[in-house]
Amino acid sequence: MDSALRVIIVGGVAGGMSAATRLRRLDEHATITVLERGEHVSFANCGLPYHLSDTIPDRESLLLHTPATLAARFNIDVRTRHEVQAIDRAARTVTVCDLRTGVVHVMPYDKLVLSPGASAVKPPLPGVELGFVLRSVTDLDRLKEAVDGRGREVVVIGAGFIGVEVAENLSEAGKHVTMVEAAPQVLPPLDAEMAAPVAAELRRRGITLHLGVSVQSIQPDSITLADGRTVPADVVVLAVGVRPEDSLARDAGLDVHARGGILVDDTLRTNDQDIYAVGDAALVRDPLGNTVFVPLAWGANRQGRLVADHIMGHEIHFGGHPATAIAKVFDLTVASTGLNERQLNAQGIHPAVVHTHPGSHAGYYPGAETIHIKLLFDRVSGRIYGAQAVGGAGTDKRIDVIATALHAGLTAPELADLPLAYAPPYGSAKDPVNMLGYIAENIIDGLSSTIQWHELEASKRTVVDVREQSEVAAGGMSAARNIPLPELRDHLDELRGQRVAVLCHVGLRGHTATRILEGAGIDAVNIDGGYLTWAAGQASLAV
């Protein structure tokens, strides 16, 4: 490789800086220039919301590097407030404007890495210019100044992961937060019944939710909803999503998706062999091979490193990967990996579904917290499509194990074979992930017949609640017949000829009851996830 290699990187946060530092480690002599339009590079984007509440009290701790430290440690020429205005692919040059002075100059490159990230979506609303976004340290400074200097009422428009994190931290800072979400649930990446506990937690912590309604306009001290209601707002935060920054690539004639995002191959190259794209601006493939937009930090950092390897002549392959995300919502951890049920159904895939509600560790050891888990897989091959988890301690490690299994190509029944660490303070002898494998195995082998919460009404089945009377008194289905599991065999003759759906608290006793009924020749199915899943589903319908 020519020691005089000239590499220009557009964008100096996750993907771009990962590429720059990896490249320097591989080649001490390359000329590496990073051009960043903003004022800061290499900052902790995902940590920004936590400075709003002073959970992270020192703003400077979010700045992982500066141009000076990058120059000293890596001999990288990092130029902030420099905007790349155009790419001349034939001449292999970029036109750059120094935003501080207005001076425009042309820089040559041998290899060009595009990592411009994504920009916050600003919906076309009257008064949208009054809203704040949170994508950069500069955005953080502006928003924090506003919330510290104005009144108590804050409206967050959008209830995705960023919106929920912003809402939590502003609430922790003593503000009254109202969230507005056009979808009928918070956290649209989750399925409705999995999002219901999150909505309950937000409300429990004093956050007002307006779901299934959009914003019509923003005023200096309020917002107006599409249904005509007015909500007081001293500060409005726009968290309705992001879109890939692809205009530079589009203007240069690079292949860009019709819905936005730079198209790359498995080596992260564009249709120009000397130009790569990484991070939020680049589209990738999901585990089904679909081209998707996944604006997550893991992918950006991994892609940056791989691009540097490829520039230096190493073979790389960045194939389909599950999108794995996690957020803290007050006392809950909310996580997902892969595809949700709604996404699968939209592609004509109707997966097998398992809901469980295990404890974070052995129930006899004090302090176990409930984790709600949903697993999606192919009911014939066992291929894992995705999972979601909402709960307390240990939620993160369970979703990470499933993400690893998904990426490695393990089937759902093979989750039972994972030799996971066990001691009472940390888990159970049959870890919640192992239990998912056992249940999936039963479904694929035909030993467990289940029905989902949203299928129950249309099934017209007789619901038999096999919980104890004290449990039913605390909450149940009004139309269900209560026959506690120990008494079920005494009532088999009364149930013959009926199509039965069995309900218990989380599905475990329901499986046993279903086997008893089927053994007696009675058509029976188990309501997957039991009363907890059914109740969450009902809550999701009550927007």
C-alpha positions as CSV (number, residue, x, y, z in Angstrom):
1,M,0.0,0.0,0.0
2,D,1.3,3.5,-0.9
3,S,2.6,5.2,2.2
4,A,1.3,8.5,0.8
5,L,-2.3,7.3,0.9
6,R,-4.7,10.2,1.4
7,V,-7.9,9.5,3.2
8,I,-10.6,12.0,3.8
9,I,-13.4,11.2,6.3
10,V,-16.6,13.3,6.3
11,G,-18.0,13.2,9.8
12,G,-16.2,12.9,13.1
13,V,-18.4,11.1,15.5
14,A,-18.9,7.3,15.8
15,G,-18.3,5.8,12.4
16,G,-16.0,8.4,11.1
17,M,-13.7,8.5,14.1
18,S,-13.6,4.8,14.4
19,A,-12.4,4.6,10.8
20,A,-9.8,7.3,11.4
21,T,-8.3,5.9,14.5
22,R,-8.3,2.3,13.2
23,L,-6.7,3.5,10.0
24,R,-3.9,5.2,11.9
25,R,-3.2,2.0,13.8
26,L,-2.9,0.1,10.6
27,D,-0.8,2.7,8.7
28,E,1.4,5.2,10.5
29,H,2.2,7.2,7.3
30,A,-1.3,7.7,5.7
31,T,-2.6,11.3,5.6
32,I,-5.9,11.2,7.4
33,T,-8.2,14.2,7.5
34,V,-11.5,14.3,9.3
35,L,-13.9,17.1,8.2
36,E,-16.7,17.7,10.7
37,R,-19.5,20.3,10.1
38,G,-20.3,20.6,13.8
39,E,-18.3,22.0,16.6
40,H,-17.4,18.8,18.3
41,V,-16.1,15.4,17.4
42,S,-15.9,12.0,19.1
43,F,-18.6,12.8,21.6
44,A,-20.9,10.4,23.5
45,N,-24.1,11.0,21.6
46,C,-26.1,8.4,23.5
47,G,-25.1,10.1,26.8
48,L,-26.6,13.5,25.9
49,P,-30.1,13.0,27.5
50,Y,-28.5,12.2,30.9
51,H,-26.9,15.6,31.2
52,L,-30.3,17.2,31.1
53,S,-31.0,15.7,34.6
54,D,-27.4,16.1,35.7
55,T,-27.2,12.3,36.1
56,I,-24.1,13.0,34.1
57,P,-23.2,16.3,35.8
58,D,-20.0,17.2,33.9
59,R,-20.8,18.1,30.3
60,E,-17.1,17.8,29.4
61,S,-17.2,14.1,30.2
62,L,-19.3,13.6,27.1
63,L,-16.4,14.9,25.0
64,L,-14.3,11.8,24.5
65,H,-11.7,13.6,22.3
66,T,-11.0,17.0,20.8
67,P,-9.1,17.8,17.6
68,A,-6.0,18.6,19.7
69,T,-6.1,15.2,21.5
70,L,-6.7,13.3,18.3
71,A,-3.8,15.1,16.7
72,A,-1.5,14.4,19.6
73,R,-2.4,10.7,20.0
74,F,-3.1,9.6,16.4
75,N,-1.6,12.3,14.2
76,I,-5.0,12.9,12.6
77,D,-5.9,16.2,11.1
78,V,-9.4,16.9,12.5
79,R,-11.1,20.1,11.3
80,T,-14.4,21.1,13.0
81,R,-16.8,23.6,11.5
82,H,-15.7,22.4,8.0
83,E,-18.5,21.4,5.7
84,V,-17.9,19.3,2.6
85,Q,-20.1,21.0,-0.1
86,A,-19.4,18.7,-3.1
87,I,-17.6,15.6,-4.3
88,D,-15.8,15.5,-7.7
89,R,-15.5,11.7,-8.3
90,A,-13.6,12.1,-11.5
91,A,-11.0,14.3,-10.0
92,R,-11.2,12.6,-6.6
93,T,-11.5,15.9,-4.7
94,V,-13.9,17.4,-2.2
95,T,-14.9,21.0,-2.0
96,V,-14.8,22.2,1.6
97,C,-16.0,25.4,3.3
98,D,-14.5,26.6,6.5
99,L,-17.7,27.7,8.2
100,R,-15.8,30.1,10.6
101,T,-14.2,32.1,7.8
102,G,-16.2,31.3,4.7
103,V,-13.1,30.3,2.8
104,V,-13.7,27.5,0.3
105,H,-10.9,25.2,-0.9
106,V,-10.5,21.9,-2.7
107,M,-8.9,18.8,-1.2
108,P,-7.7,15.7,-3.0
109,Y,-8.3,12.1,-1.8
110,D,-7.4,8.6,-2.6
111,K,-10.1,7.1,-0.5
112,L,-13.2,8.9,0.8
113,V,-15.3,7.8,3.8
114,L,-18.8,9.3,4.2
115,S,-20.0,9.3,7.8
116,P,-22.3,12.4,7.9
117,G,-24.8,10.7,10.2
118,A,-28.4,11.5,10.4
119,S,-30.4,14.7,11.0
120,A,-33.4,15.1,13.3
121,V,-36.7,15.1,11.5
122,K,-38.6,18.4,11.9
123,P,-42.2,17.9,10.8
124,P,-43.8,20.6,8.7
125,L,-45.8,22.2,11.5
126,P,-46.6,25.9,12.1
127,G,-44.1,27.0,14.7
128,V,-41.7,24.0,14.3
129,E,-38.8,26.5,14.6
130,L,-39.7,26.9,18.3
131,G,-38.9,23.2,18.9
132,F,-35.5,21.9,20.1
133,V,-33.8,18.7,18.9
134,L,-31.0,16.6,20.5
135,R,-28.4,15.3,18.2
136,S,-25.2,17.1,19.1
137,V,-23.5,18.8,22.0
138,T,-24.5,22.1,20.6
139,D,-28.2,20.9,20.6
140,L,-27.7,19.8,24.2
141,D,-26.4,23.2,25.3
142,R,-29.3,25.0,23.7
143,L,-31.9,22.6,25.2
144,K,-30.4,22.6,28.7
145,E,-30.3,26.4,28.7
146,A,-33.9,26.5,27.7
147,V,-35.2,24.0,30.2
148,D,-33.1,25.6,33.0
149,G,-34.3,29.1,32.2
150,R,-38.0,28.7,31.4
151,G,-41.0,27.3,33.1
152,R,-41.9,23.8,34.3
153,E,-44.0,22.5,31.4
154,V,-42.1,20.5,28.7
155,V,-43.7,18.7,25.8
156,V,-41.8,16.0,24.0
157,I,-43.1,15.2,20.6
158,G,-42.3,11.6,19.8
159,A,-42.2,8.6,22.1
160,G,-39.4,6.5,20.5
161,F,-36.2,5.6,22.4
162,I,-34.7,9.1,22.3
163,G,-38.0,10.7,23.2
164,V,-38.5,8.5,26.2
165,E,-35.0,9.0,27.4
166,V,-35.4,12.8,27.1
167,A,-38.7,12.7,28.9
168,E,-37.3,10.6,31.8
169,N,-34.4,13.0,32.3
170,L,-36.4,16.1,32.1
171,S,-38.8,14.6,34.6
172,E,-35.9,13.8,36.9
173,A,-34.8,17.5,36.5
174,G,-38.1,18.5,38.1
175,K,-40.1,19.3,34.9
176,H,-43.7,18.2,34.2
177,V,-43.4,16.3,30.9
178,T,-46.1,15.6,28.4
179,M,-45.4,13.2,25.6
180,V,-47.3,13.3,22.3
181,E,-47.0,10.3,20.0
182,A,-48.9,9.8,16.7
183,A,-48.8,6.0,17.0
184,P,-51.2,4.4,19.5
185,Q,-48.3,3.3,21.8
186,V,-45.0,4.5,23.2
187,L,-41.9,3.0,21.7
188,P,-43.2,2.0,18.3
189,P,-40.3,-0.4,17.7
190,L,-41.9,-2.7,20.3
191,D,-45.1,-4.7,19.8
192,A,-48.1,-3.1,21.5
193,E,-48.5,-5.5,24.5
194,M,-44.7,-5.1,25.2
195,A,-45.0,-1.4,25.2
196,A,-47.9,-1.3,27.6
197,P,-45.8,-1.8,30.8
198,V,-43.6,1.1,29.6
199,A,-46.5,3.4,29.3
200,A,-47.7,2.4,32.7
201,E,-44.3,3.2,34.2
202,L,-44.2,6.6,32.5
203,R,-47.6,7.5,33.9
204,R,-46.6,6.2,37.3
205,R,-43.7,8.6,37.3
206,G,-46.0,11.6,36.5
207,I,-45.5,11.9,32.7
208,T,-48.7,12.7,30.8
209,L,-49.2,10.7,27.6
210,H,-51.2,11.7,24.5
211,L,-51.1,8.6,22.2
212,G,-52.6,8.1,18.8
213,V,-52.8,11.9,18.2
214,S,-50.5,14.2,16.2
215,V,-49.4,17.8,16.8
216,Q,-51.1,20.5,14.7
217,S,-49.0,23.5,15.7
218,I,-46.5,24.9,18.1
219,Q,-47.0,28.2,19.9
220,P,-44.5,30.1,22.2
221,D,-46.2,28.7,25.3
222,S,-48.3,25.8,24.1
223,I,-49.0,23.2,21.4
224,T,-52.2,22.4,19.7
225,L,-53.1,18.8,19.0
226,A,-54.9,17.6,15.9
227,D,-58.1,17.0,17.9
228,G,-58.1,20.6,19.0
229,R,-56.8,20.3,22.5
230,T,-54.2,22.7,23.8
231,V,-51.3,21.6,26.0
232,P,-49.1,24.1,27.9
233,A,-45.5,24.1,26.8
234,D,-42.7,26.3,28.0
235,V,-40.2,24.1,26.0
236,V,-41.0,21.7,23.1
237,V,-38.6,18.9,22.2
238,L,-38.8,17.3,18.7
239,A,-38.0,13.6,18.9
240,V,-40.0,12.2,16.0
241,G,-37.1,10.4,14.4
242,V,-34.0,11.0,12.2
243,R,-33.3,10.7,8.5
244,P,-29.9,9.8,6.9
245,E,-27.8,12.7,5.7
246,D,-27.4,11.6,2.1
247,S,-27.6,14.8,0.1
248,L,-23.8,15.0,-0.5
249,A,-23.8,11.4,-1.8
250,R,-26.9,12.0,-3.9
251,D,-25.4,15.2,-5.5
252,A,-22.3,13.2,-6.3
253,G,-24.3,10.6,-8.2
254,L,-23.8,7.9,-5.7
255,D,-26.6,5.3,-5.3
256,V,-29.1,6.4,-2.7
257,H,-32.3,4.7,-1.7
258,A,-35.6,6.3,-2.8
259,R,-36.6,6.6,0.8
260,G,-33.2,8.0,1.9
261,G,-29.8,6.5,2.8
262,I,-26.6,5.7,1.0
263,L,-26.5,2.2,-0.6
264,V,-23.4,0.1,0.1
265,D,-22.2,-3.4,-0.6
266,D,-21.0,-5.9,2.0
267,T,-17.6,-4.1,2.0
268,L,-19.4,-0.9,2.8
269,R,-18.4,0.6,-0.5
270,T,-20.7,2.7,-2.6
271,N,-21.0,2.3,-6.3
272,D,-17.7,4.2,-6.5
273,Q,-14.9,1.9,-5.5
274,D,-13.0,4.7,-3.8
275,I,-15.9,5.9,-1.7
276,Y,-17.3,4.2,1.4
277,A,-20.2,5.0,3.6
278,V,-20.7,4.1,7.3
279,G,-23.0,4.9,10.3
280,D,-26.4,6.4,10.2
281,A,-26.1,7.7,6.6
282,A,-25.5,4.2,5.2
283,L,-28.2,1.6,4.8
284,V,-27.5,-2.0,5.8
285,R,-29.3,-5.4,5.6
286,D,-31.4,-6.9,8.3
287,P,-31.3,-10.7,9.0
288,L,-33.9,-11.3,6.3
289,G,-31.8,-9.5,3.7
290,N,-33.9,-6.4,3.5
291,T,-32.2,-3.0,3.1
292,V,-32.9,-1.0,6.2
293,F,-32.0,2.2,8.1
294,V,-30.5,1.3,11.5
295,P,-29.2,4.4,13.3
296,L,-27.4,2.7,16.2
297,A,-24.0,3.2,17.7
298,W,-22.8,-0.4,17.5
299,G,-23.1,-0.6,13.8
300,A,-21.5,2.8,13.2
301,N,-18.4,1.9,15.3
302,R,-18.1,-1.6,13.7
303,Q,-18.5,-0.3,10.2
304,G,-15.8,2.4,10.7
305,R,-13.3,-0.2,11.8
306,L,-14.1,-2.5,8.9
307,V,-13.8,0.2,6.4
308,A,-10.3,1.1,7.6
309,D,-9.4,-2.6,7.3
310,H,-10.7,-2.8,3.7
311,I,-8.9,0.4,2.7
312,M,-5.7,-1.3,3.9
313,G,-6.3,-4.4,1.8
314,H,-8.0,-6.7,4.3
315,E,-11.0,-8.8,3.4
316,I,-14.2,-7.8,5.2
317,H,-17.9,-8.7,5.1
318,F,-20.6,-6.7,6.8
319,G,-23.7,-8.8,6.2
320,G,-27.2,-8.8,7.8
321,H,-27.2,-8.0,11.5
322,P,-30.1,-7.7,14.0
323,A,-30.8,-4.3,15.2
324,T,-30.4,-4.4,19.0
325,A,-31.4,-1.5,21.2
326,I,-31.9,-0.8,24.9
327,A,-33.2,2.1,27.0
328,K,-33.6,2.9,30.7
329,V,-37.1,4.1,31.5
330,F,-37.1,5.0,35.2
331,D,-37.2,1.6,37.0
332,L,-37.6,-0.4,33.8
333,T,-35.1,-1.7,31.2
334,V,-36.5,-1.9,27.7
335,A,-34.7,-3.8,25.0
336,S,-35.2,-5.4,21.6
337,T,-33.3,-7.3,19.0
338,G,-34.2,-8.3,15.4
339,L,-37.6,-7.8,14.0
340,N,-40.9,-7.3,15.8
341,E,-44.2,-9.1,15.1
342,R,-45.6,-6.1,13.2
343,Q,-42.6,-5.9,10.9
344,L,-42.8,-9.6,10.2
345,N,-46.5,-9.6,9.5
346,A,-45.9,-6.7,7.0
347,Q,-43.6,-9.0,5.1
348,G,-46.1,-11.9,5.1
349,I,-44.3,-13.8,7.8
350,H,-46.5,-15.0,10.6
351,P,-44.1,-16.3,13.3
352,A,-44.6,-18.5,16.3
353,V,-44.7,-16.3,19.4
354,V,-43.7,-17.0,23.0
355,H,-44.3,-14.6,26.0
356,T,-42.8,-15.4,29.3
357,H,-42.6,-13.4,32.6
358,P,-39.7,-14.9,34.6
359,G,-37.9,-13.6,37.6
360,S,-34.5,-12.0,37.1
361,H,-33.0,-14.6,39.4
362,A,-34.0,-17.5,41.5
363,G,-37.4,-16.8,43.2
364,Y,-36.2,-18.0,46.6
365,Y,-33.3,-15.5,46.6
366,P,-34.5,-12.0,47.8
367,G,-35.0,-9.2,45.3
368,A,-36.0,-11.0,42.1
369,E,-37.6,-8.7,39.6
370,T,-40.0,-9.6,36.8
371,I,-38.8,-9.6,33.2
372,H,-41.4,-9.7,30.4
373,I,-39.9,-11.4,27.3
374,K,-41.3,-12.0,23.8
375,L,-39.6,-14.4,21.4
376,L,-40.5,-14.6,17.7
377,F,-39.4,-17.6,15.6
378,D,-40.3,-19.8,12.6
379,R,-42.7,-22.5,13.8
380,V,-41.1,-25.1,11.4
381,S,-37.4,-24.4,11.3
382,G,-37.1,-22.7,14.6
383,R,-35.2,-19.7,13.1
384,I,-35.2,-16.8,15.5
385,Y,-36.6,-13.6,14.1
386,G,-36.4,-11.3,17.1
387,A,-37.1,-10.7,20.7
388,Q,-38.2,-7.9,23.1
389,A,-37.8,-7.7,26.8
390,V,-39.1,-5.2,29.4
391,G,-38.3,-5.5,33.1
392,G,-35.9,-5.0,35.9
393,A,-32.4,-6.3,36.6
394,G,-31.1,-8.8,34.1
395,T,-33.2,-7.7,31.2
396,D,-30.1,-6.5,29.4
397,K,-28.2,-9.7,29.6
398,R,-31.2,-11.8,28.4
399,I,-31.7,-9.7,25.2
400,D,-27.9,-9.7,24.6
401,V,-27.9,-13.5,24.8
402,I,-30.8,-13.8,22.3
403,A,-29.1,-11.2,20.0
404,T,-26.0,-13.4,20.0
405,A,-28.0,-16.5,19.3
406,L,-29.8,-14.7,16.5
407,H,-26.6,-13.5,14.9
408,A,-25.0,-16.9,15.3
409,G,-27.9,-18.6,13.5
410,L,-29.1,-20.7,16.5
411,T,-32.7,-21.9,16.4
412,A,-35.2,-21.1,19.1
413,P,-35.1,-24.7,20.6
414,E,-31.3,-24.4,20.8
415,L,-31.7,-21.6,23.4
416,A,-32.3,-24.5,25.8
417,D,-28.8,-25.8,25.2
418,L,-27.0,-22.7,26.1
419,P,-24.8,-23.4,29.3
420,L,-25.5,-20.1,31.0
421,A,-24.0,-19.1,34.3
422,Y,-26.2,-19.9,37.3
423,A,-26.2,-18.9,41.0
424,P,-29.3,-17.8,42.9
425,P,-28.4,-14.1,43.0
426,Y,-28.0,-14.0,39.2
427,G,-30.4,-16.5,37.6
428,S,-32.1,-19.8,37.8
429,A,-31.0,-23.3,37.0
430,K,-33.3,-22.9,34.0
431,D,-32.4,-19.4,32.9
432,P,-35.2,-17.4,31.3
433,V,-33.4,-17.8,28.0
434,N,-33.3,-21.5,28.4
435,M,-37.0,-21.6,29.2
436,L,-37.7,-19.8,25.9
437,G,-35.9,-22.7,24.2
438,Y,-37.9,-25.3,26.1
439,I,-41.2,-23.7,25.2
440,A,-40.2,-23.2,21.5
441,E,-39.3,-26.9,21.4
442,N,-42.7,-27.8,22.7
443,I,-44.4,-25.7,20.1
444,I,-42.4,-27.0,17.2
445,D,-42.9,-30.6,18.4
446,G,-46.6,-30.1,18.7
447,L,-46.6,-30.6,22.5
448,S,-47.9,-27.2,23.2
449,S,-50.9,-25.5,21.5
450,T,-51.1,-21.8,22.1
451,I,-53.2,-18.8,21.2
452,Q,-52.2,-15.2,21.4
453,W,-54.0,-12.5,23.4
454,H,-55.2,-10.7,20.3
455,E,-56.6,-13.9,18.8
456,L,-58.7,-14.9,21.7
457,E,-61.9,-13.0,21.1
458,A,-62.2,-14.2,17.5
459,S,-61.6,-17.8,18.5
460,K,-64.9,-18.0,20.4
461,R,-63.4,-20.5,22.8
462,T,-64.5,-21.1,26.4
463,V,-61.9,-19.6,28.7
464,V,-61.0,-21.7,31.7
465,D,-58.9,-19.8,34.3
466,V,-56.9,-22.4,36.3
467,R,-55.5,-20.0,38.8
468,E,-56.5,-20.0,42.5
469,Q,-59.6,-18.0,43.5
470,S,-57.5,-15.4,45.3
471,E,-55.5,-14.7,42.1
472,V,-58.7,-14.3,40.1
473,A,-60.1,-11.9,42.6
474,A,-57.0,-9.7,42.1
475,G,-57.7,-9.5,38.3
476,G,-59.2,-11.8,35.6
477,M,-61.4,-12.1,32.6
478,S,-65.0,-11.5,33.4
479,A,-66.2,-14.3,31.0
480,A,-63.7,-16.9,32.2
481,R,-64.7,-20.0,34.2
482,N,-62.5,-20.5,37.2
483,I,-61.4,-24.1,37.8
484,P,-58.1,-24.2,39.8
485,L,-55.5,-26.5,38.3
486,P,-55.6,-29.1,41.2
487,E,-59.3,-29.5,40.6
488,L,-59.3,-29.6,36.8
489,R,-59.4,-33.4,36.4
490,D,-62.6,-33.5,38.4
491,H,-64.4,-31.3,35.8
492,L,-63.3,-32.9,32.6
493,D,-66.8,-34.3,31.8
494,E,-68.2,-30.8,32.0
495,L,-65.8,-29.5,29.4
496,R,-66.1,-32.3,26.8
497,G,-67.3,-31.1,23.4
498,Q,-66.1,-27.5,24.1
499,R,-63.2,-25.7,22.5
500,V,-61.2,-24.4,25.5
501,A,-58.6,-21.7,26.0
502,V,-56.7,-22.1,29.2
503,L,-55.6,-19.1,31.3
504,C,-53.1,-18.9,34.2
505,H,-50.9,-16.2,35.5
506,V,-47.9,-16.5,33.1
507,G,-48.6,-19.6,31.0
508,L,-46.8,-22.3,32.9
509,R,-49.8,-23.8,34.7
510,G,-51.8,-23.2,31.5
511,H,-49.4,-25.6,29.6
512,T,-50.0,-28.3,32.2
513,A,-53.7,-27.8,32.1
514,T,-53.7,-27.9,28.3
515,R,-51.9,-31.2,28.4
516,I,-54.5,-32.6,30.9
517,L,-57.4,-31.5,28.7
518,E,-55.8,-32.8,25.5
519,G,-55.1,-36.1,27.2
520,A,-58.9,-36.3,27.8
521,G,-59.7,-35.6,24.2
522,I,-60.7,-32.0,24.7
523,D,-59.7,-29.4,22.2
524,A,-57.6,-27.0,24.3
525,V,-55.0,-24.2,23.7
526,N,-53.0,-22.3,26.2
527,I,-53.2,-18.5,26.2
528,D,-49.6,-17.6,25.6
529,G,-48.0,-15.6,28.4
530,G,-51.1,-16.0,30.6
531,Y,-53.0,-13.3,32.3
532,L,-50.0,-10.9,32.4
533,T,-49.7,-10.9,28.6
534,W,-53.5,-10.7,28.1
535,A,-53.8,-7.8,30.5
536,A,-50.9,-5.9,28.8
537,G,-52.6,-6.4,25.5
538,Q,-55.9,-5.1,26.8
539,A,-54.1,-2.0,28.2
540,S,-52.5,-1.4,24.8
541,L,-55.9,-1.1,23.2
542,A,-57.1,1.5,25.8
543,V,-55.2,4.5,24.3
